[in-house]
Amino acid sequence: MRPMSARWRLLDTGTRDAAENMCLDKAVLEARSRDLVPDTLRFLQFSPPAVLVGYHQAVDLEVRT
């Protein structure tokens, strides 16, 4: 495991749809894994509202309908 960097980057990417937010997450993760960017804290918002369910999560346990 790589130690945390001393410097962090703050990103406020504003309001985007779910697809854009997921693409940005992937881009940040890939850039970080190659040491191209420092550790990053990202603030984001979804419009329209979205639900993200991870691979190891059960939709019926995580999402209220």
Backbone bond lengths (Angstrom), bond angles and torsions (degrees), N, CA, C in turn:
res aa  C-N    CA-C-N  psi(-1)  N-CA   C-N-CA  omega(-1)  CA-C   N-CA-C  phi
1 M - - - 1.448 - - 1.521 109.29 -
2 R 1.304 116.25 134.66 1.458 122.79 -178.58 1.526 109.66 -77.92
3 P 1.335 118.28 135.64 1.472 119.44 176.43 1.524 110.52 -67.00
4 M 1.327 115.74 152.08 1.463 120.00 178.11 1.520 109.91 -64.43
5 S 1.316 114.80 142.93 1.457 118.88 177.49 1.525 109.51 -75.12
6 A 1.318 115.47 157.73 1.463 120.50 -179.90 1.525 111.02 -73.04
7 R 1.319 116.61 -26.77 1.467 120.75 -178.22 1.520 109.21 -110.46
8 W 1.298 114.48 141.50 1.462 121.27 177.53 1.514 109.34 -117.98
9 R 1.298 114.99 155.39 1.463 121.74 175.75 1.523 107.69 -110.63
10 L 1.314 116.56 136.86 1.461 122.22 177.35 1.522 107.99 -108.98
11 L 1.330 116.14 124.02 1.462 121.44 177.43 1.519 109.57 -119.69
12 D 1.309 116.20 128.11 1.459 121.37 170.06 1.519 104.76 -115.33
13 T 1.323 116.08 101.32 1.462 120.24 -174.77 1.519 112.37 -92.58
14 G 1.322 116.59 6.69 1.458 120.13 173.60 1.514 113.73 69.51
15 T 1.321 114.96 -155.27 1.460 122.17 -176.59 1.522 109.70 -96.45
16 R 1.323 115.16 123.96 1.468 121.84 179.32 1.516 108.53 -141.91
17 D 1.332 116.08 165.48 1.459 118.13 176.79 1.533 109.66 -78.03
18 A 1.319 116.30 170.33 1.466 121.38 -174.58 1.527 112.08 -59.54
19 A 1.319 117.48 -42.79 1.467 120.48 -178.35 1.530 111.17 -61.86
20 E 1.323 117.16 -44.21 1.469 120.47 178.63 1.526 110.91 -63.66
21 N 1.332 117.26 -43.83 1.463 120.28 179.89 1.522 111.53 -62.37
22 M 1.329 117.54 -39.79 1.463 120.14 179.35 1.531 110.82 -68.25
23 C 1.323 117.23 -37.91 1.467 120.70 176.59 1.528 111.04 -64.20
24 L 1.325 116.53 -41.28 1.468 120.02 177.60 1.521 111.04 -64.73
25 D 1.340 117.37 -41.34 1.467 120.23 176.63 1.525 110.61 -58.01
26 K 1.322 116.02 -46.31 1.465 120.58 -179.37 1.527 111.01 -62.13
27 A 1.329 117.01 -44.00 1.464 120.86 -179.35 1.529 111.59 -63.36
28 V 1.333 116.69 -43.33 1.472 120.63 179.00 1.527 109.92 -64.14
29 L 1.331 116.84 -44.45 1.466 120.85 -179.81 1.526 111.42 -61.95
30 E 1.326 116.84 -45.57 1.465 119.79 -179.86 1.525 111.57 -64.97
31 A 1.325 117.17 -41.97 1.466 120.22 178.76 1.524 110.85 -64.46
32 R 1.335 116.67 -40.03 1.469 119.95 179.55 1.519 110.81 -67.07
33 S 1.330 117.33 -39.27 1.467 120.18 -178.33 1.525 111.81 -64.95
34 R 1.328 116.53 -21.18 1.467 121.42 177.67 1.528 112.14 -99.46
35 D 1.329 116.55 9.39 1.469 122.02 -178.29 1.527 112.87 59.04
36 L 1.330 116.64 31.13 1.462 120.63 178.42 1.522 111.98 -87.03
37 V 1.326 116.42 -20.76 1.464 122.09 179.71 1.523 108.29 -137.32
38 P 1.337 117.79 156.57 1.468 119.81 177.03 1.530 110.84 -75.21
39 D 1.330 116.31 173.61 1.461 120.49 172.58 1.521 107.54 -52.02
40 T 1.325 116.42 144.09 1.462 120.86 -170.02 1.515 111.37 -131.18
41 L 1.312 115.60 134.82 1.459 122.81 170.86 1.522 105.64 -110.84
42 R 1.354 115.94 121.26 1.468 119.59 -175.35 1.515 110.53 -118.58
43 F 1.327 115.24 129.81 1.462 122.05 172.88 1.521 106.96 -100.32
44 L 1.326 115.67 133.50 1.452 119.86 -177.57 1.512 110.42 -145.73
45 Q 1.323 114.66 163.31 1.451 121.67 177.71 1.517 107.61 -143.20
46 F 1.331 116.06 148.46 1.459 121.15 -179.24 1.523 110.85 -106.39
47 S 1.329 115.51 136.14 1.455 121.20 171.08 1.524 107.21 -148.37
48 P 1.304 117.33 115.39 1.459 128.23 4.41 1.528 110.65 -71.93
49 P 1.349 116.55 165.54 1.464 119.74 178.06 1.530 110.66 -53.11
50 A 1.325 115.92 146.94 1.462 120.71 -177.35 1.522 109.92 -140.79
51 V 1.310 115.01 159.63 1.462 122.20 174.91 1.518 107.10 -119.52
52 L 1.322 117.07 127.39 1.455 121.94 176.61 1.520 108.09 -110.10
53 V 1.308 116.20 123.65 1.460 121.39 -179.87 1.517 107.30 -119.78
54 G 1.329 116.15 124.17 1.451 121.52 -179.11 1.519 112.91 -75.11
55 Y 1.310 115.05 165.56 1.463 122.54 -177.10 1.522 112.21 -55.85
56 H 1.318 117.75 -40.45 1.468 121.98 -176.81 1.527 112.69 -96.20
57 Q 1.305 117.83 19.12 1.461 121.95 178.23 1.527 109.34 -109.25
58 A 1.332 115.71 149.08 1.462 121.51 176.80 1.525 108.30 -100.29
59 V 1.320 116.75 124.62 1.464 121.54 -177.25 1.521 110.80 -54.92
60 D 1.331 117.78 -44.88 1.467 120.43 -176.94 1.522 112.88 -66.30
61 L 1.328 118.12 -21.49 1.465 121.06 177.66 1.527 112.40 -91.93
62 E 1.304 117.28 -22.23 1.460 121.49 -173.37 1.525 114.45 -101.60
63 V 1.328 117.71 -25.12 1.463 121.17 -171.76 1.520 110.28 -115.22
64 R 1.326 115.34 123.17 1.471 120.39 174.28 1.518 108.32 -87.32
65 T 1.320 115.65 132.87 1.472 119.27 179.07 1.506 110.72 -114.69
